[in-house]
Amino acid sequence: MWKIIALIYRRALLFGLAGGLLYFIVDYGIFYLALGSRNVMGADTFWFLLWLSMSYGITNFVWIYLALDHDKRLFEWIFLIVIAWVSIGLISQNFGQSFRQISIARGTGYHGFMALILLVGYVIIIFKNLQSSDKNRISIPRLLLIGIGVQFAWEASLLLTGIRPTGWQPIIINSLLETNLGLPYLYFIHKAISRNKALDSKEVPEHLALEQTT
């Protein structure tokens, strides 16, 4: 059974690992080293940001991949991710008292660059839709739902567990911008990956091949 699950979801996991590495490059390489906008107190910056980036990078990108893939078990995967985010944050408040406290902070002066990336991505989608038939149009509301939904769930879990400062502005701006800016590009990456799905259908049992490609 585990072999079958691994065959079906291995691309989602690889997508998540790539996302975690991308987050680490951005967090450590750009925000910390290049811009100096990341500040970590109570832990080694490199290893902490590696752990942080991989943890929420993998979950975010797996969620995005499965949503773009129209996975039949998407609700279960989303629920697992969200309940884990909230539960781990609350559990740490009761069982993590004996461990060293870690504080992190970052600036937001780069939001203008993020907005530019978001604008370019969705303009590409819009122009592609204007040149396509109704059948081949990309669903912009669906991309927005995925991009905003993933980040909102992440921000809300941080807010509920007392990790993110209170206030409406961070959760609204981050949800609209931070993950959503990548959805147009991730859509095209996922589409390119999906072209090779027929190869995987030869590796799984015949009765599961149809389920995998839906």
Sequence and secondary structure as in RCSB ss.txt:
>XXXX:A:sequence
MWKIIALIYRRALLFGLAGGLLYFIVDYGIFYLALGSRNVMGADTFWFLLWLSMSYGITNFVWIYLALDHDKRLF
EWIFLIVIAWVSIGLISQNFGQSFRQISIARGTGYHGFMALILLVGYVIIIFKNLQSSDKNRISIPRLLLIGIGV
QFAWEASLLLTGIRPTGWQPIIINSLLETNLGLPYLYFIHKAISRNKALDSKEVPEHLALEQTT
>XXXX:A:secstr
 HHHHHHHHHHHHHHHHHHHHHHHIIIIIIIIIIS  EEEESS HHHHHHHHHHHHHHHHHHHHHHHHTT TTHH
HHHHHHHHHHHHHHHHHHHH TTS   EEEE  TTHHHHHHHHHHHHHHHHHHHHTS GGG   HHHHHHHHHHH
HHHHHHHHHHTT S SSHHHHHHHHHHTTGGGHHHHHHHHHHHHTTHHHHHTTS HHHHHHHH 
